[in-house]
Amino acid sequence: MKHIFTIFLFLWLGQEILANKNPFFNRLTVKDGLASNQVLSLWQDKKGFIWIGTSNGLQRYDGNNFLYFGIQRPEKFPSMPAKHIFEDHEGRMWINYGRHIGIYDPESQAFKEIPLENSENRSMGEYIYQDSKGNIFLVLVRRKALRYDKSRGIFTDKNLPFKIPEGYRVNRVFEDSKTGFYWVSSEEGVSVYDPKSDQVYFRANNPLSLPFLEEERVKIVTEYYIDKNRTHWISYWTPKEQIFESFDEHLQQYITDASSLLNTSNEYREVQHTLESKRDELWKYGVRSFYKFDRVKKKFDLYKFDFLEYKKVSQIYEDREGALWIATDSGLYHYTHNSPQVDYYFAAESKSNSFMSVKEIKLTHSKQRQFWIADWGKGIQILDQNLKPQPSEKIYRGSARHKELYQSWCLLQDRLTNQVWVGNQAGWLQWINPETLETQEFNFPVFERATIRSIEQDQSGDVWFSTQKGDLIKYKAGSPLINDSFEKIKAFKGFTFVNMVDSQNRIWVGSAHDGVYCMDTQTGENIIHLDKSNFRDSPVEKMVQLNDSIYVFGYELLYTFNEKSGEIRTLSYAEGLSGNDIITIVPDRDGFLWIYTPNGICRYNYFQNSFTQYGARDGFGLIETDGDFGLKTNTGEIIFLGKNSLVRFNPIQYNSSLKPDRPSLTSIRLFDKAIFVDSLTTEKRRSFSHDQNAFTFYFSTLSYIHQDKLRYYYKLSGIDDDWRSSGVNNMAVYSLLPPGKYILEFKSENEERLSSPIGTFYFKILPPFYETWWFRLLILLISIGIIYVIFKLNINRILAVVKVRNRVARDLHDDMGSTLSTINILSSMAKTKLHTEPIKTSEYISKISENSQRMMEAMDDIVWSIKPSNDSMDKVIARMREFTNSVLEAKEIDFRFEVEEKVYQTKIPMDTRRDLFLIFKESVNNLAKYSKCSRAFIHFSLKKKMLHMRIRDYGQGFVIQEADEGNGLNNMQKRADKMGGALKVFSEPGEGTEVILDVPI
């Protein structure tokens, strides 16, 4: 395979072959979720989140996901570069956002900007520094230092806790934690302030003989740092270049340790900052600069590897696990001291056709080891232990120059002779002395010019060859190198790609069309035959022994065979294999299987039947997608062979058995809206409304070592009966959850199935109001109330009917009963006087007629009063008019009957209507009988929800006090009181009489 990357490296270095020994830096870019590859600042909060300032704003990282944070209050800010992030001594988060510096609250996304007291020139850059006492300084480069005044909420140049010589323009401030001195880097040199003595030391005043203060050459100082070993480091500029010097405080002398920082390259470099880690590592970084101090060699090493690209390092931050985060213009890098070391070897295109196999070769005299690669097309390639190429041309000197000798397939170092067997195309065999590279070449007839695909040696020293023709050939140890020393043991159907000698000294052979055979190395008899049906008719090209009874085979899929139980497992991509095409299989010393596929590398734990994937984050970003062989070295390292490259790593560095930490809930998305989690975890149970029921929960251990190897599981009470895997993402998704109380549980597992403690999140979804207990109780009460009201109305209706009946019965009894009694008496009297007193009898009959007429009228009144259709005043007024006409016209009394229009629209209850009419009737009757008037006036109106009735005659009148208090006036008053009305009667002799009635409507 051709590699553009490889060609670039060779052109750059001017070499044909490159071997890399790299510490691995895991890189995160915009492809992983970063807002920008231009990373400017870093900080880890108390919970463990990594905050990242980029050129496109502020983000938070939990090891798996990036969450963007903006400024929403008091006003919304556009995305700006977040150039600095830190926490003050009060636990508040500070950010430098664009040109705005202030305090940021992630929960509310509120920003309180801290202004400068005066307008200042900030064009040369600025630097924020916090000392051990909690003082926060804003250094305006090449100008001055400002202090944050908490009481006034501003940055000011007044009341600084240190003093600066007059005219000194500040670049940087450093507090010596041991002495309390403030070392100030300035354009004019270095000055030191002693808070205890309140003295300032500088070039003109240095009684303590402090280093660098008096040196005239030391100007334009950009940084001064004192490390834990009391070594002083200074960087300053001359007109030509940046200078670095150091001073040993213990020895009280200048030392040359910093001289290795001097830029001797043709590219521009500028060292700007220093980090001293908890591991006593000293790092210097800046523009094209990323140096680590080697305390043994007393020099700085420039870090620039295949896994670390940058033009500028803006910040190095050490997290609580001791890992380093590197903010660069090419993304964010993560480096741990236990990061795996991955070594690569890339062959130049002109030096390789295709790598087929590799073996570790022991050199007896030098006690060194080499790696010999069988290259189809270029012959044997030799690398030393550091993967540096060694000359191999001598192997082919004096050879017959058959091209097949350069088409190498396999090789083996003979344990008995230390000679190296090389199997080639067309049955050619080489016998090579690894010390001298002297070579013998053979093409024995027994191989029938078939390609030699595999060579193995049994415990007796016999050597076994498999050919592409399908033959298994054995060479008897110690025999001369002649054709008769080789014996064909078995001819298989089709190709035989591989053979292997197991721990019981049996030979296993994988064939193209007939499965796998296990044979006795002494007799050649078959012991085990796994036919092709066990391998889904696919060839078997790869095989290894995992332990005394478990064997692994592969080509198109992965198969395991347990000889004791007879179990055969078929493993594919669906079971977690990184790819179905098996390039090679190598077992490590811990019993894991490492499998190389075109999709990458994975590790298989047979006993847990689980796979772990490895990729670019683990140092395998440069591995080829095609290859042919794998090897476990004598030191336990594993080598995978690509078509034109080699990768070597130590599997122990990937075998982590530490129990993972308890995961934390890192964020929640409600539908598509992010919820800030810190506010949620402060409550025992968070409540959501019934329509807030679609959640995506994110969780993480907030440990960034082997984070991508953790598997997360979760379950939700009432929804899940068992743990559910989150798959490749550390999230749980639930949609349309019904109302109720929930407990979300989540945990993580490492590659060894060790589980973390369980994390929990309590929440509840409130039901809609119509499903709440209080609403149901309310509905119940309302229902009971309605039933009660209906019942009460029914009772009232029955009582009203009873009341009407009683009233009708009473009226009938009162009005008609007495009348009928009178008629009966008059009838009896008329009967007795019929013959004796005809005139008297005639009077009795007239009275009977009058009583009958009055009874009929009373009966008519009773029937009229109980008819519902007569409830309107329109009908009442009409009856009153009718009654008035019949009574007053008979007496020849003129009258005027006036009714306001709105009276007609009024409705009154039956009882009120009846009582009103009877009062009216009684008043009109009295007017007709006693007033002796010739004219009368009747008026109805509505005044303030009161029905007003006025009846006036212009007759003789009477003295009210002397009037006979008969049933008429008393009955009228009682009926008025019953209606809740007011009845008034006005009369004067000779002035007539007026009756006024007010009835509430």
Rosetta blueprint (number, residue, H / E / L):
1 M L
2 K L
3 H L
4 I H
5 F H
6 T H
7 I H
8 F H
9 L H
10 F H
11 L H
12 W H
13 L H
14 G L
15 Q L
16 E L
17 I E
18 L E
19 A E
20 N E
21 K E
22 N E
23 P E
24 F L
25 F L
26 N E
27 R E
28 L E
29 T L
30 V H
31 K H
32 D H
33 G L
34 L L
35 A L
36 S L
37 N L
38 Q L
39 V E
40 L E
41 S E
42 L E
43 W E
44 Q E
45 D L
46 K L
47 K L
48 G L
49 F L
50 I E
51 W E
52 I E
53 G E
54 T E
55 S L
56 N L
57 G E
58 L E
59 Q E
60 R E
61 Y E
62 D L
63 G L
64 N L
65 N L
66 F E
67 L E
68 Y E
69 F E
70 G L
71 I L
72 Q L
73 R E
74 P L
75 E L
76 K L
77 F L
78 P L
79 S L
80 M L
81 P L
82 A E
83 K E
84 H E
85 I E
86 F E
87 E E
88 D L
89 H L
90 E L
91 G L
92 R L
93 M E
94 W E
95 I E
96 N E
97 Y E
98 G L
99 R L
100 H E
101 I E
102 G E
103 I E
104 Y E
105 D E
106 P L
107 E L
108 S L
109 Q L
110 A E
111 F E
112 K E
113 E E
114 I L
115 P L
116 L E
117 E L
118 N L
119 S L
120 E L
121 N L
122 R L
123 S L
124 M L
125 G L
126 E E
127 Y E
128 I E
129 Y E
130 Q E
131 D L
132 S L
133 K L
134 G L
135 N L
136 I E
137 F E
138 L E
139 V E
140 L E
141 V L
142 R L
143 R E
144 K E
145 A E
146 L E
147 R E
148 Y E
149 D E
150 K L
151 S L
152 R L
153 G L
154 I E
155 F E
156 T E
157 D L
158 K L
159 N L
160 L L
161 P L
162 F L
163 K L
164 I L
165 P L
166 E L
167 G L
168 Y L
169 R L
170 V E
171 N E
172 R E
173 V E
174 F E
175 E E
176 D L
177 S L
178 K L
179 T L
180 G L
181 F L
182 Y E
183 W E
184 V E
185 S E
186 S E
187 E L
188 E L
189 G E
190 V E
191 S E
192 V E
193 Y E
194 D E
195 P L
196 K L
197 S L
198 D L
199 Q E
200 V E
201 Y E
202 F E
203 R L
204 A L
205 N E
206 N L
207 P L
208 L L
209 S L
210 L L
211 P L
212 F L
213 L L
214 E L
215 E L
216 E L
217 R L
218 V L
219 K L
220 I L
221 V E
222 T E
223 E E
224 Y E
225 Y E
226 I E
227 D L
228 K L
229 N L
230 R L
231 T E
232 H E
233 W E
234 I E
235 S E
236 Y E
237 W E
238 T L
239 P L
240 K L
241 E L
242 Q E
243 I E
244 F E
245 E E
246 S E
247 F E
248 D E
249 E L
250 H L
251 L L
252 Q L
253 Q E
254 Y E
255 I E
256 T L
257 D H
258 A H
259 S H
260 S H
261 L H
262 L L
263 N L
264 T L
265 S L
266 N L
267 E L
268 Y L
269 R L
270 E E
271 V E
272 Q E
273 H E
274 T E
275 L E
276 E E
277 S L
278 K L
279 R L
280 D L
281 E L
282 L E
283 W E
284 K E
285 Y E
286 G E
287 V E
288 R L
289 S E
290 F E
291 Y E
292 K E
293 F E
294 D E
295 R L
296 V L
297 K L
298 K L
299 K E
300 F E
301 D E
302 L E
303 Y L
304 K L
305 F E
306 D L
307 F L
308 L E
309 E L
310 Y L
311 K L
312 K E
313 V E
314 S E
315 Q E
316 I E
317 Y E
318 E E
319 D L
320 R L
321 E L
322 G L
323 A L
324 L E
325 W E
326 I E
327 A E
328 T E
329 D L
330 S L
331 G E
332 L E
333 Y E
334 H E
335 Y E
336 T L
337 H L
338 N L
339 S L
340 P L
341 Q E
342 V E
343 D E
344 Y E
345 Y E
346 F E
347 A E
348 A L
349 E H
350 S H
351 K H
352 S L
353 N L
354 S L
355 F E
356 M E
357 S E
358 V E
359 K E
360 E E
361 I E
362 K E
363 L E
364 T L
365 H L
366 S L
367 K L
368 Q E
369 R E
370 Q E
371 F E
372 W E
373 I E
374 A E
375 D E
376 W E
377 G L
378 K L
379 G E
380 I E
381 Q E
382 I E
383 L E
384 D L
385 Q L
386 N L
387 L L
388 K L
389 P E
390 Q E
391 P L
392 S L
393 E H
394 K H
395 I H
396 Y H
397 R L
398 G L
399 S L
400 A L
401 R L
402 H L
403 K H
404 E H
405 L H
406 Y H
407 Q E
408 S E
409 W E
410 C E
411 L E
412 L E
413 Q E
414 D L
415 R L
416 L L
417 T L
418 N L
419 Q L
420 V E
421 W E
422 V E
423 G E
424 N E
425 Q H
426 A H
427 G H
428 W L
429 L E
430 Q E
431 W E
432 I E
433 N L
434 P L
435 E L
436 T L
437 L L
438 E L
439 T E
440 Q E
441 E E
442 F E
443 N L
444 F L
445 P H
446 V H
447 F H
448 E L
449 R L
450 A L
451 T L
452 I E
453 R E
454 S E
455 I E
456 E E
457 Q E
458 D L
459 Q L
460 S L
461 G L
462 D L
463 V E
464 W E
465 F E
466 S E
467 T E
468 Q L
469 K L
470 G L
471 D E
472 L E
473 I E
474 K E
475 Y E
476 K L
477 A L
478 G L
479 S L
480 P L
481 L L
482 I L
483 N H
484 D H
485 S H
486 F E
487 E E
488 K E
489 I E
490 K E
491 A E
492 F L
493 K L
494 G L
495 F L
496 T E
497 F E
498 V E
499 N E
500 M E
501 V E
502 D L
503 S L
504 Q L
505 N L
506 R E
507 I E
508 W E
509 V E
510 G E
511 S E
512 A L
513 H L
514 D L
515 G L
516 V E
517 Y E
518 C E
519 M E
520 D E
521 T L
522 Q L
523 T L
524 G L
525 E L
526 N E
527 I E
528 I E
529 H E
530 L E
531 D L
532 K H
533 S H
534 N H
535 F H
536 R L
537 D L
538 S L
539 P L
540 V L
541 E L
542 K E
543 M E
544 V E
545 Q E
546 L L
547 N L
548 D L
549 S L
550 I E
551 Y E
552 V E
553 F E
554 G E
555 Y L
556 E L
557 L L
558 L E
559 Y E
560 T E
561 F E
562 N E
563 E L
564 K L
565 S L
566 G L
567 E L
568 I E
569 R E
570 T E
571 L E
572 S L
573 Y H
574 A H
575 E H
576 G L
577 L L
578 S L
579 G L
580 N L
581 D L
582 I L
583 I L
584 T E
585 I E
586 V E
587 P E
588 D L
589 R L
590 D L
591 G L
592 F L
593 L E
594 W E
595 I E
596 Y E
597 T E
598 P L
599 N L
600 G E
601 I E
602 C E
603 R E
604 Y E
605 N E
606 Y L
607 F L
608 Q L
609 N L
610 S E
611 F E
612 T E
613 Q E
614 Y E
615 G L
616 A H
617 R H
618 D H
619 G L
620 F L
621 G L
622 L L
623 I L
624 E L
625 T L
626 D L
627 G E
628 D E
629 F E
630 G E
631 L E
632 K E
633 T L
634 N L
635 T L
636 G L
637 E L
638 I E
639 I E
640 F E
641 L E
642 G E
643 K L
644 N L
645 S E
646 L E
647 V E
648 R E
649 F E
650 N L
651 P H
652 I H
653 Q H
654 Y H
655 N L
656 S L
657 S L
658 L L
659 K L
660 P L
661 D L
662 R L
663 P L
664 S E
665 L E
666 T E
667 S E
668 I E
669 R E
670 L E
671 F L
672 D L
673 K E
674 A E
675 I E
676 F L
677 V H
678 D H
679 S H
680 L H
681 T H
682 T L
683 E L
684 K L
685 R L
686 R E
687 S E
688 F E
689 S L
690 H L
691 D L
692 Q L
693 N L
694 A L
695 F E
696 T E
697 F E
698 Y E
699 F E
700 S E
701 T L
702 L L
703 S L
704 Y L
705 I L
706 H L
707 Q H
708 D H
709 K H
710 L L
711 R E
712 Y E
713 Y E
714 Y E
715 K E
716 L E
717 S L
718 G L
719 I L
720 D L
721 D L
722 D L
723 W L
724 R E
725 S E
726 S L
727 G L
728 V L
729 N L
730 N L
731 M E
732 A E
733 V E
734 Y E
735 S L
736 L L
737 L L
738 P L
739 P L
740 G E
741 K E
742 Y E
743 I E
744 L E
745 E E
746 F E
747 K E
748 S E
749 E E
750 N L
751 E L
752 E L
753 R L
754 L L
755 S E
756 S L
757 P L
758 I L
759 G E
760 T E
761 F E
762 Y E
763 F E
764 K E
765 I E
766 L L
767 P L
768 P L
769 F H
770 Y H
771 E H
772 T L
773 W H
774 W H
775 F H
776 R H
777 L H
778 L H
779 I H
780 L H
781 L H
782 I H
783 S H
784 I H
785 G H
786 I H
787 I H
788 Y H
789 V H
790 I H
791 F H
792 K H
793 L H
794 N H
795 I H
796 N H
797 R H
798 I H
799 L H
800 A H
801 V H
802 V H
803 K H
804 V H
805 R H
806 N H
807 R H
808 V H
809 A H
810 R H
811 D H
812 L H
813 H H
814 D H
815 D H
816 M H
817 G H
818 S H
819 T H
820 L H
821 S H
822 T H
823 I H
824 N H
825 I H
826 L H
827 S H
828 S H
829 M H
830 A H
831 K H
832 T H
833 K L
834 L L
835 H L
836 T L
837 E L
838 P H
839 I H
840 K H
841 T H
842 S H
843 E H
844 Y H
845 I H
846 S H
847 K H
848 I H
849 S H
850 E H
851 N H
852 S H
853 Q H
854 R H
855 M H
856 M H
857 E H
858 A H
859 M H
860 D H
861 D H
862 I H
863 V H
864 W H
865 S H
866 I H
867 K L
868 P H
869 S H
870 N H
871 D L
872 S E
873 M H
874 D H
875 K H
876 V H
877 I H
878 A H
879 R H
880 M H
881 R H
882 E H
883 F H
884 T H
885 N H
886 S H
887 V H
888 L H
889 E L
890 A L
891 K L
892 E L
893 I L
894 D E
895 F E
896 R E
897 F E
898 E E
899 V E
900 E L
901 E H
902 K H
903 V H
904 Y L
905 Q L
906 T L
907 K E
908 I L
909 P L
910 M H
911 D H
912 T H
913 R H
914 R H
915 D H
916 L H
917 F H
918 L H
919 I H
920 F H
921 K H
922 E H
923 S H
924 V H
925 N H
926 N H
927 L H
928 A H
929 K H
930 Y H
931 S L
932 K L
933 C L
934 S L
935 R E
936 A E
937 F E
938 I E
939 H E
940 F E
941 S E
942 L E
943 K L
944 K L
945 K L
946 M E
947 L E
948 H E
949 M E
950 R E
951 I E
952 R E
953 D E
954 Y L
955 G L
956 Q L
957 G L
958 F L
959 V L
960 I H
961 Q H
962 E H
963 A L
964 D L
965 E L
966 G L
967 N H
968 G H
969 L H
970 N H
971 N H
972 M H
973 Q H
974 K H
975 R H
976 A H
977 D H
978 K H
979 M H
980 G L
981 G L
982 A E
983 L E
984 K E
985 V E
986 F E
987 S E
988 E E
989 P L
990 G L
991 E L
992 G E
993 T E
994 E E
995 V E
996 I E
997 L E
998 D E
999 V E
1000 P E
1001 I L
